Amino acid sequence: MNQFLKIAIAEDKEYYYGEWFKRIYRMMTHNPVYQRGKYIIVARKAGYYSLNCNSILKIVLCFYYTRKKNILGEKLGIELGPNEFGRRIRIYHNNIVVNGGAIIGDDCELYGNNCIGNKGSDFGPLDAPILANSISIGVGAKVIGKVQIADNIKISSMSLVNKDLKESGALYGGIPVQMIKKL
């Protein structure tokens, strides 16, 4: 494994698993936070091996981690593609679907019942959203279409983002989304 992947997995373990006592407690009680962390780590490994399938061993590991990610994701209600999320992603609740062509930056937070996807067109490339760093998406918020979201943006609960959000450091909300205030 490369150095970037090792650092990203260490950061995920630190957040989702906690210190040794908390880790043991979360593991023994099948805590949802522990389970989501397990999913994120397996998804990172699946993404790494899918990009680096240059030997039989790596092809087998790609298949193994992808299958494990899909099984765990079905239990948790989380669907992420293998290569689309940055470091320190935080998933607070389940029922999250992210399009395979979407890109999520570092330090993003998904609060649950979120959909980040395209408009459902079958033609042309995947017109999926691109989220920059430090984005926070509230419960039930949807990001649909080929939109770009700037750094340090918070999207309130039950909002629909269907246009570019270029004003960095702001709170957006509503259907369709509009700026509520600068942060």
Secondary structure, DSSP 8 states (H G I E B T S, - for coil): --HHHHHHHHHHHHHHT-SHHHHHHHHHTT-HHHHHHHHHHHHHHHHHHHH---SHHHHHHHHHHHHHHHHHHHHHTEE--TT-B-TT-EE-SS-EEE-TT-EE-TT-EE-SSEEEE-----SSS----EE-SS-EE-TT-EEESS-EE-SSEEE-TT-EE-S-B--SSEEEETTTTEEEEE-
